[in-house]
Amino acid sequence: MCGIVGYVGEKYVPEVLTSGLSSLEYRGYDSSGVAVITNGITKVYKAEGKLQNLKDLLAEKQDEIKDAKVGIGHIRWATHGVPNEINAHPHTSNSGKLAVVHNGIIENYKELRAELEKQGVVFKSETDTETVAHLVAKKYEKTNDLKEAVRLATKELEGAYALCIIHQDVKDTIIATRRNAPLLIGVGEGENFAASDVPAIIEHTKRAIYLDDNQIAVLKADSIELFDAENNKIQPKIELLPWEPIALSKMGYKHFMLKEIHEQPDVIRNFLSGKLHTADAKIVLDEVKLDKESLKNLNRIQVVACGTSLHAALVGKYIIEELCHIPVDVEASSEYIYRTTVTDEHTLVIGVSQSGETADTLTAVKQSKARGSHILIITNRPDSAMAREADSLIPVNAGIEVSVAATKSYVAQLMAFYALAIHLAEIKGSIEENYLKEIKNELLLLPQKIELLLTKKEKIQKCSRMYSSSKNFIFIARGINYATALEGALKLKEISYINATGYPAGELKHGPIAMLDETLPVLSILMSGKVYEKILSNAQESKARNARMIALTDSTDEKLEDLFDYVLNVPHVHELISPIMAIIPLQLLAYYIAEFLGKDVDQPRNLAKSVTVE
Ligand code: F6R
């Protein structure tokens, strides 16, 4: 993961770099560093821990670095080597003249390191990245051309990388290149930028060049040159970024996560606009590029995703099978890619990813594409690597999600599955029109109902306090909300570090029930519908073992107050739509527990927003 930024221009370089890194903190935040060339000398400053430590260090060194016109910065999510100052980037060549920042993993770094050590190179860190610094320096010794040195060195690298490199003998220049890791170039007036992601540059420019794999950019303040791996010059394609800097403000909320939870009604409205205005109309989903005949004849769908996106896919399976009667397989991308999987040109393969950069999902998608499957990508980043692999692309348009824990992007992914399933059902004629109309009507009403729920957060807040000292948590549900139980548990684990597990309620008696006692909270997701009574009996089993009983329900049955210690009510919705309604209080529960425990809600330990390593 990690985030990288490069800047060449007249502004105060450390400020541009650290403010860029601030907006990339979602990619990693265990250490950070910058390298600048000041008075002709490469200087490196690094700090362990949060970015603020680096900012403090740079404030102290202000006099020493004020004249720099070029610099590179890095925020780290450790892969090779513990997160300390030595392993923090930038890494330098033995002469100290060349500095490099890197996102990705160099898979053959051990072999390269052994070879370089034989040649007398001395390594300081445990990282794979330091190999790149030394390798490029060796090539530079021979060619005296930094771009050529980078080109030759990267030919020897295996794995994934986005790199920014500076050298004190190459005045005010950054060499930037990438393979299987994100990197874009920000095009300014008399200044240029390189960054892992849009937020790092959007304050300065809305014009960008997305580098393709193996392309090399040479950035100076007043020029950008682009080359392919064979050293042919390429005409850069400048794109306009559809981003506003305001999107990165907390807008008065204590944390981005809370703001993003509150944005969910608008995310739903936004998703539906242009697609569905009334329940009587057919859904418009021009994003699906398969022709009607192929859609009618689809006989299998394979979905690949990780984490929260995997949970969205599990809900998606349920919706598509219910409305379209097409079998849907869902698998964690990391499992899918290392076994014999069966997809072909008759399978629709759906990749789901908020970031569009998740390495495992990207690999799974590429594998299926090579086998001839139509690739549909559901993502919040239409500018991502995964989006570029898509035959059909459904951008979920949730807006930038800063908090590492996914909330609004999850709800937006669910919306994409509803839209897709309704679209397929309408083409196939697989379900009664009145039923579809009811579902569409429920989707249109959903934003107001969630708004109503969000005005009544106090009870969830109170419940969170009551259960915040629990060491373990169980979430149970059945049917379409089994995935909600998994997602509720994941949210809690991620930001509060409480051990939480989601189970299909019927499975409780097959093992997990042994854990129940008066210390363990069991939260039952009891949404009206086919399995309501079943979950209720499963909840009784927990009550009989003295578990601490919480219900999340849209039912108004007063008897629930007798069975449960705590009842969290949500507005009533159709069962098929209930995963969206049910996840909101669980996001809030996780949020308030983490906040009450004083955890770093937006940047939980060990996690990163964009997981570009396998
Ligand atoms: C959970 C979370 C992660 C991601 C997972 C996949 O809050 O954010 O579990 O869902 O890392 O990431 P994407 O969706 O970007 O592929």
Residues whose N, C-alpha, C, O or C-beta is under 5 A from the ligand:
A	BS01	F6R	C306 G307 T308 S309 V352 S353 Q354 S355 G356 T358 V404 A405 A406 K609 V611
